[in-house]
């Protein structure tokens, strides 16, 4: 398989890439940290990847997306599957104090996703085959006072992916929406961990399986599905009084 991974230096993306490397996949990795990308390439090659290409890029720079995706397509000779996994958790207080910070966070976590998903989908639609996986979050299920800027961005990603899935199903292309809860990664280092915190290795493998099967919406770990069902049904008058 020929796999494009955007945000490849994230812990979850790396764990997913390990699974594809074991299948002797060809990988094209994109991330901001060039030295980290080179280290990942060596690691994944040692784990069995047939070929690993890397390119350093800031995915929040949307103007560069067309050239980036075209380069990946040319380098791989087509894309069989893609994982969009970049992002930042952001600082809710900083966003509240500065509208420009709010917009920066929304660009990174939502608008840049929409741009990349559109470009990748158009490529796969021409080939009429492929799988696109996108990491959203359970945070996008309902706006919470503690992180509504991040949550709103992930909600936009979820809804965009839902519509894209309906469109792409007509030509046999899967669009997989991944909704993790709290995962133990450097991105969540400032968050207090609890018993529901997941290991990145398990989340990465779950994404790998979902991509191979072409699933639709995946909560990982699974128990976030029923948890979020309950949270979505709490009346607004009660919900706004919570400390979530």
Phi and psi in degrees as a GROMACS rama.xvg file:
@    title "Ramachandran Plot"
@    xaxis  label "Phi"
@    yaxis  label "Psi"
@TYPE xy
-113.568  113.225  UNK-2
-117.919  129.331  UNK-3
-101.466  126.226  UNK-4
-122.859  116.403  UNK-5
-102.897  124.643  UNK-6
85.114  36.1587  UNK-7
-66.1295  -20.5465  UNK-8
-82.3819  -4.54799  UNK-9
-69.0954  150.083  UNK-10
-60.9526  -42.931  UNK-11
-64.9154  -44.2971  UNK-12
-61.9068  -39.6388  UNK-13
-62.565  -42.4181  UNK-14
-64.3307  -37.731  UNK-15
-66.6952  -42.7587  UNK-16
-60.8294  -35.5466  UNK-17
-57.6951  -40.9598  UNK-18
-65.1836  -42.6931  UNK-19
-69.5892  -34.0369  UNK-20
-60.8735  -38.9157  UNK-21
-64.4805  -19.6294  UNK-22
-92.3295  8.78126  UNK-23
63.9069  35.0113  UNK-24
-73.2395  160.742  UNK-25
-97.2576  127.929  UNK-26
-119.634  140.374  UNK-27
-122.573  112.886  UNK-28
-106.166  134.381  UNK-29
-125.658  132.414  UNK-30
-164.609  175.149  UNK-31
-85.1914  -26.301  UNK-32
-97.599  100.208  UNK-33
-59.9593  -48.4296  UNK-34
-59.6966  -39.5711  UNK-35
-64.3181  -39.5093  UNK-36
-62.4823  -42.2149  UNK-37
-64.2539  -38.5075  UNK-38
-65.5863  -40.629  UNK-39
-63.2264  -40.5899  UNK-40
-60.0777  -42.6186  UNK-41
-64.6558  -42.9318  UNK-42
-62.7633  -45.8437  UNK-43
-71.609  -32.4469  UNK-44
-64.6811  -42.2192  UNK-45
-64.513  -26.664  UNK-46
-86.4902  -0.681721  UNK-47
118.186  -1.50018  UNK-48
-59.4171  136.095  UNK-49
-67.1353  -38.2382  UNK-50
-159.413  142.795  UNK-51
-133.284  119.618  UNK-52
-109.977  145.914  UNK-53
-133.277  151.938  UNK-54
-148.299  133.331  UNK-55
-88.4191  129.348  UNK-56
-159.204  147.808  UNK-57
-91.1019  107.693  UNK-58
-71.5083  -9.30931  UNK-59
-75.3626  -13.7949  UNK-60
-86.2687  88.672  UNK-61
-65.2623  -31.131  UNK-62
-59.8945  -24.3023  UNK-63
-87.2326  -3.89963  UNK-64
-62.9277  -46.3878  UNK-65
-57.1224  -45.1762  UNK-66
-66.7335  -37.312  UNK-67
-64.1163  -48.9686  UNK-68
-65.3184  -40.241  UNK-69
-61.2388  -40.0985  UNK-70
-63.6619  -42.0292  UNK-71
-64.1972  -42.685  UNK-72
-61.7544  -45.701  UNK-73
-65.5853  -42.1767  UNK-74
-65.8425  -41.9603  UNK-75
-84.9426  -19.8349  UNK-76
77.9791  33.5439  UNK-77
112.829  154.352  UNK-78
-115.181  121.253  UNK-79
-84.9615  -34.2607  UNK-80
-152.11  149.831  UNK-81
-137.767  143.796  UNK-82
-123.781  122.226  UNK-83
-101.782  112.388  UNK-84
-136.981  11.4408  UNK-85
-81.754  172.742  UNK-86
148.317  169.544  UNK-87
-134.139  149.072  UNK-88
-76.94  -31.698  UNK-89
74.4113  173.555  UNK-90
-121.014  111.261  UNK-91
-58.2801  -44.0769  UNK-92
-62.8239  -40.5327  UNK-93
-65.2539  -38.8448  UNK-94
-67.0056  -39.0866  UNK-95
-62.5713  -33.1742  UNK-96
-84.2835  -17.8971  UNK-97
-144.346  110.871  UNK-98
-61.8625  -31.1232  UNK-99
-64.6173  -35.906  UNK-100
-67.6176  -39.4683  UNK-101
-57.1724  -47.4868  UNK-102
-67.4039  -34.8084  UNK-103
-63.0463  -44.5545  UNK-104
-64.6208  -39.8323  UNK-105
-68.7049  -36.3977  UNK-106
-63.1158  -46.9292  UNK-107
-65.0054  -45.0663  UNK-108
-94.8043  -8.77928  UNK-109
-134.766  -62.7871  UNK-110
-60.3915  -40.8517  UNK-111
-65.7573  -33.8696  UNK-112
-63.1013  -47.2613  UNK-113
-60.0147  -41.3557  UNK-114
-61.312  -51.4757  UNK-115
-66.1088  -41.1966  UNK-116
-62.1602  -38.7632  UNK-117
-64.1642  -46.3704  UNK-118
-64.6194  -43.7943  UNK-119
-66.6557  -42.6259  UNK-120
-61.3737  -41.4805  UNK-121
-63.0812  -38.69  UNK-122
-63.8765  -47.8513  UNK-123
-68.2741  -32.4549  UNK-124
-62.4761  -36.4876  UNK-125
-65.2647  -34.4229  UNK-126
-87.7731  -18.5994  UNK-127
59.6397  38.3278  UNK-128
-160.899  153.611  UNK-129
134.902  175.481  UNK-130
-142.358  132.681  UNK-131
-117.242  124.904  UNK-132
-114.403  138.553  UNK-133
-132.571  130.724  UNK-134
-88.2932  111.795  UNK-135
-101.293  -136.932  UNK-136
-170.816  153.132  UNK-137
-63.9166  -19.0898  UNK-138
-62.6485  -19.9347  UNK-139
-84.8832  -0.273785  UNK-140
-75.6806  -31.9125  UNK-141
-159.086  138.89  UNK-142
-67.9092  127.963  UNK-143
-120.376  141.502  UNK-144
-56.6947  -27.8458  UNK-145
-79.8323  -19.3145  UNK-146
-157.317  43.6776  UNK-147
-71.4915  -21.0966  UNK-148
-69.0557  -49.717  UNK-149
-62.2076  -44.2495  UNK-150
-61.6022  -41.3462  UNK-151
-63.3627  -39.6813  UNK-152
-62.938  -44.642  UNK-153
-69.9887  -31.1698  UNK-154
-63.6423  -41.3851  UNK-155
-61.6574  -41.6845  UNK-156
-62.9371  -44.5895  UNK-157
-60.1424  -46.8294  UNK-158
-68.6455  -38.4806  UNK-159
-62.8479  -45.2328  UNK-160
-63.074  -35.5214  UNK-161
-62.131  -47.3701  UNK-162
-65.9148  -39.9369  UNK-163
-62.8975  -38.653  UNK-164
-60.7892  -42.8675  UNK-165
-63.7897  -40.2667  UNK-166
-65.8518  -48.3112  UNK-167
-75.3992  -20.6849  UNK-168
-60.3983  -27.7975  UNK-169
-69.1608  -17.2664  UNK-170
-120.401  21.135  UNK-171
77.1867  21.0063  UNK-172
-105.669  131.159  UNK-173
-87.95  141.476  UNK-174
-124.467  113.605  UNK-175
-105.436  120.546  UNK-176
-96.9972  120.338  UNK-177
-100.298  126.816  UNK-178
-121.771  86.4266  UNK-179
-77.8056  157.692  UNK-180
-90.8179  -147.333  UNK-181
-71.9428  127.433  UNK-182
-119.373  140.304  UNK-183
-76.2525  92.5135  UNK-184
-139.221  168.489  UNK-185
-57.6609  -30.8809  UNK-186
-62.1802  -31.3463  UNK-187
-104.311  20.0632  UNK-188
-60.752  -27.2281  UNK-189
-88.2124  1.20491  UNK-190
-100.409  135.579  UNK-191
-65.9264  126.553  UNK-192
-86.725  144.232  UNK-193
-130.825  -170.902  UNK-194
-66.8394  -17.0411  UNK-195
-90.4951  -1.38318  UNK-196
-68.4233  132.296  UNK-197
-99.537  156.48  UNK-198
-84.4814  138.209  UNK-199
-59.994  -35.7496  UNK-200
-59.3155  -43.2548  UNK-201
-69.9435  -38.5009  UNK-202
-65.7163  -43.3609  UNK-203
-60.1759  -42.8597  UNK-204
-66.829  -36.9221  UNK-205
-64.0312  -38.5136  UNK-206
-64.0871  -43.2822  UNK-207
-56.6666  -48.5202  UNK-208
-63.369  -43.0773  UNK-209
-62.5339  -36.6714  UNK-210
-69.5424  -40.5606  UNK-211
-64.3995  -37.1736  UNK-212
-85.4769  -16.0426  UNK-213
67.8749  42.5716  UNK-214
-70.1305  172.379  UNK-215
-96.9384  -72.6261  UNK-216
-123.467  128.214  UNK-217
-125.941  118.241  UNK-218
-89.0733  133.525  UNK-219
-139.346  123.599  UNK-220
-60.9766  164.654  UNK-221
-57.6396  -32.1543  UNK-222
-66.8846  -12.4111  UNK-223
-68.6387  -21.2857  UNK-224
-60.4148  -58.9654  UNK-225
-65.7923  -32.1508  UNK-226
-62.1151  -46.225  UNK-227
-71.7818  -27.3181  UNK-228
-60.5344  -43.5673  UNK-229
-65.1913  -46.1471  UNK-230
-61.6705  -38.0604  UNK-231
-67.1364  -24.2177  UNK-232
-92.8167  -5.0829  UNK-233
-67.8003  127.624  UNK-234
-57.649  144.521  UNK-235
-58.2237  -38.4375  UNK-236
-60.2077  -32.809  UNK-237
-84.2447  -42.2794  UNK-238
-61.1948  -38.2291  UNK-239
-69.3523  -10.9766  UNK-240
-94.2922  -5.72564  UNK-241
-78.0421  170.009  UNK-242
-102.756  18.1811  UNK-243
